[in-house]
Amino acid sequence: MFSNLKSLCELNATSGDEKSVRDFIIEQIKDYCEIKTDNLGNLICFKKGKKTPQKKIMLDAHMDEIGFIIKSITPDGFLRFSNVGGIDTSVMIARRVLIENKVYGVVGFKPVHLAGAEERKKLPNAESLYIDIGASSKQEAESIVSLGDRAVICSEYCETDEKIISKALDDRIGCAILIDIIRNFDEYDFYAVFSTREEIGAGGAKTATFSINPDSAIVLESTTAADIADVPKEKQVCVLGNGVAVSFMDRMTVYDREYYEFALNSGIKCQPKSAVAGGNNSGVVHLSRGGVKTIALSVPCRYIHSANSVADKRDILSARQLAEFMLKGIAEGKV
């Protein structure tokens, strides 16, 4: 599973441009389930088990990551861009980026020695940033890149005994877990969705859930961990090493209480996500058709949506274990 996670994180796939990740996943699961790709690029998979569950169950993990899209080119050959997904300005400045897996650039900004006293006290406006690819004119830049090209912040995948540091842990962790479940769990039938476009509003999960029409859903995600310097304990949301975070509510979803309590009482190391903030594919999944009972299992990540998110391997294993526990419990009618 961790080998697959490394390979997944090293791929570049911003929202709406998930092909590289989709192709990799297909290679990993094609011998274990039925697969189809819908018009939005979602992978919709059916894993035939030894028994039919009491309820139709769907597991979801999204393939896309945050990044940039080129929207214009200045006369001097600099690239103006918009964010694809939520990216804080502080993680962009002076970062190396890769455009369409072929062109390197740097996110440029006004040098500090040219900034006024007041400007130095705050982050630059995101609209003032640009990507420098070394072109000296608009014409030269246009010969290298096109409007609508995608870019990601460059990152090296790093692994220690307990931690993983990489871009795109949100949500390549969920994808790696779901691949492993498809390959190894065969007690009951279930559906699996590797969805697109989560970072720009969960569009892929919305259409995929409508197609499957499940009774129950397990959303595999990553979430912000704020167990870092100078953050008081009551605001830490979740803590690395304390297990997968189980949500009771966020800005898009009030989660099924029975599923939430079943997870916390599983005996598997996990923790409540102690904040009502953010959102994920659950927001559209649980509202599909006549409603879907939904739980979100999220691996805590420090510095999420940056080039160097940090996750704990023990939490990833906890998420894998709890996802199977929930799948089996729902299938057997225990919850």
N, C-alpha and C positions, 0 to 999 in steps of 0.2 A: 504493500500500500504506500509506503513512504517513497519507494522508487518511482511509482506512478506520480506521486505528488510532485516530486522534483521535476519530472518531465513535463507535467502540466504547467507548473509555474514558469518554466523556461519558454513556454509558448506565449505568443502575443495575440490577444483576442479582445479588442474593445467591443462595446455593445454594438450589435448589428454586424459584426465582422468576426464571428466565432468559428469560422471554418477550420482553422488549424487545430483547435481544441476538439471540435466535433469529430474530425477525422481520426485523431488520436484515440478518442474514447471508443469509436466504432471498432477500431482494431483490437481494443482490449476486451470488448464484450460480445463481438459478433457470433461467437460460438456458444453463447450462454443464453441468449434471449432473442425474441423477435424485435426488429428495429424498423422504425420508419422515421423519415424526416419531413416535417410539415413545412408550410409556406413561409414561416418565420424562422426556420432553421432549427427549431427545437428537435431534439432526439426524443422520440416517444417509444419506450421499450416495454415489452411484456415478458416477464419471466414466469414460465410455467413451473409450478411447484408440484409436490406430491399430493397436496390437498387443495381444495378450493376454500378460501376463507369465508367467514360469515359476512364480511363487508368488503367492498372493492377498495383497495388501498393503493395510494400513490405516494411515492417518495420523489422529492424534487431537490435539485442542486443547480445553481446557475453557472454557465460556462464563461460569461463575459467578465471583463475587468474594466476599471476606470482608465481613462486616457485622454487624448486630445484629437481634434479634427481640424484640419487646415481650412480656414474660411476666406483668406485673402492674402495677397502678396504686396508688400510696399514697393515703391519705385526703386528703393535701395536693395531689394532682394530679401528682406526679412519676412517671415511668415507670421501672420496673425492667426490665432486659433481660438476655438471654444473648447471648454471642458466636455468630456463625455463621462458623465457621472459626477459625483461630488468629490472635488479635490480642493483642499485648502491651499491658498496661495503660498503659505510658508513652505510647503513641500515641493513646490515647483521651481523656485528661484535657483538659477545656475545649475539645474540638473541636466544631465545628458539624456537625450531622447533618441529613439529610433523610429523613423518614419517608414511605414510599409515594409519593414524588415530589410531595408536596403540603404537608407540615408540617415546618417547621424547628424544631430544638431544639439544646440544648447539653448535652454530657456534663458533669454537675455532680459536685462532690466537696467535701469539707470544706475551707473556706478555710484557708490556711496560718496565719493569725493566730489561728485557733481550735484548731489542732492542737498537741498536746503536743510536748515536745522530742524524744522518741523517735519520734513519728509523722513528724516533719519529716525524719528521716534515711532514710526508706524510702517506696516508692510505696504509695499506698492500696490496700487490698484491692479487687479487681475487683468483688466483691459489694456493696461500699459505694457504687459509682457509680450514677448514675441519669441519665435524660434529662429536662431541664427544657424544656417547651414553652410556659411562661408561664401554664399553667392554675393556678387558685387552689383547685381542689377535684377530687376524683375524678370527680364528676358532669360537671364541665366538660371534663376530659380525655377522658372516655368519649364525649363528643359529637364529639371530634376524631379520636381514634385508637381502634383495637381491639386486643385481645390477638392476637398472631400477626402484626401488622404488621411490615414489614421496614424497616430503616434503613441508610444508608451514610454514611460520613464524607465531608463535602463537600470537593471538590478542584477546582482549575482546571488544565486541560491546558496545559502550557507546553512550548515547543519552542525550542531554540537550533540553531546550525549542526550540532552533533554530538550533543546530548543531548535526551532527552525526560523530562519530569517530570509524573507523573500518578498518580492512584489506578488500581487495576485493571490495571496492566501485566501482572500475573499473573492471567489468562493471555490478555488481549486481544491481546498480541503474537502468541501462537500462533494465535489466531483470524485475525488480519490476514494472517499468513503463509500459512495454509491456504486462505483465500479467494483469495489471489494464485496459489497453485499450481493450484487448481481452474480458475481462469480462463485460465491460461497454459500448463499442462503437458498435452499430449495424445498423448505418444508411447506410453504404456501405460495399460491400465485400472488403476484403483485405487479404493479406498473411502476416504472421509473421514468422520470423526465429530467433530461439535461437541458435546461431552459436558456433562452437568449434574453438579452435586453433588460436584465434586472436592474442594472445600475442607472438606467434612464426611465424606470417606472414599471418594471415587472410585466411588460407586454407579452413576452413569450410564455410565461407561466399562466397568464390569463387565458390565452387561446388553447394551450395544451390541456389545462384542467377542464375547460369546456368540452374538449374532444373526448377525454377519458370519462368524465362524469363520475368521479370517485365519491365514496361515502366518507372516507377519511384520508388525511394527508399528513405526511411527516416532511417538514422542510428542513434541509440540512444547510447550515449557514456558518458564517463567521461574524463576530460582533466585537465592538470596541471594549477593550480592557483598559481601565484607567488606574491600575495598581502601580502607579509610577510616582516619582518624587513630587512632593508638595501637594498631592491630592489626598484630602482627608478620606478616611475609610468609608464614611457614609456616602461618598460620591464616586466610589471606585467601580461601580456597575457590576463587574465580575473580576475574578482574580486568576492569573495564570497558575496552573497546577492544582486547582480545586475542582477540576472536572468540567464537562460541557455545561454551558449555561442554558437553562430552560426558561423561556419567556412566559410571563403571565399577561403582559399587555405591552404594546408599543403604540406608535402614533397611527398605525393602520389597522391593528388587530387587537381584539380582546380574545385571548386564547381559551380553548375549551378547558374548563377547570378540572374536569374528570381526568383528561389526558395529562394535564400539568401535575396533578397530585399523584397519579399513577407513576409518572416518571420520577418524581422526587422520592417516592417510597419504593423504588426499584431495588435498592441495595447497591446500585452502581454509583460510583462517585460522580456527583453533579452538583450544580448550584443554581439558585434562582438568578435570573438577570434582574438586578435590583434597580432598574430605571424604566420609566415609561418614556422611551425615546426611540428615534429611528424607525425603521420598518424593513420589510423584506418581502419575498414572494407570497408569504402568508396573506398579505393584505388583499391580494386578488384571488388567491386560491380559495380562501374560506368563504368568499362571496359568490363563487361560481354556481350557476344554475340555482338549485334549491338550497344551497349551503353545504359546506364541507367541514366536518369536525377536524380541526387542525392543531398541530403542535410544531413549534420551532425549536430545534436543537442547534445551538450556536457555539462554535469554538471561540474562546476568548483570544483576541489578538491586540497586542499593543501597536500603536502607530498605524492603525488600519488605514487603507487608502493612501499608502505612501509606498516608496520604493523598498522600504525595509520594515515590513510588518514582522512582528515576533509572536510565534505561537509555541505552545508546550506540547511535546509529543504525547504526554500522558493525557492531556485534554482531548487530543485527536482520537486516541484509543478509547477514551471514555465515550466520545460521541459515536464512534463505530459500535461500541457495545450497547449503548442505550438505544440507538436507532434500531438495531435488531431486536432488542427486548420489546420496544414499542410495536414494531411490525408484527412480531409473534403474538403479543398480548392482544392487539386489535383483531388479528386474524382469528384468534381462538375465542373471541367474545369476552375476554376478561375485563375489557374496558370499552 
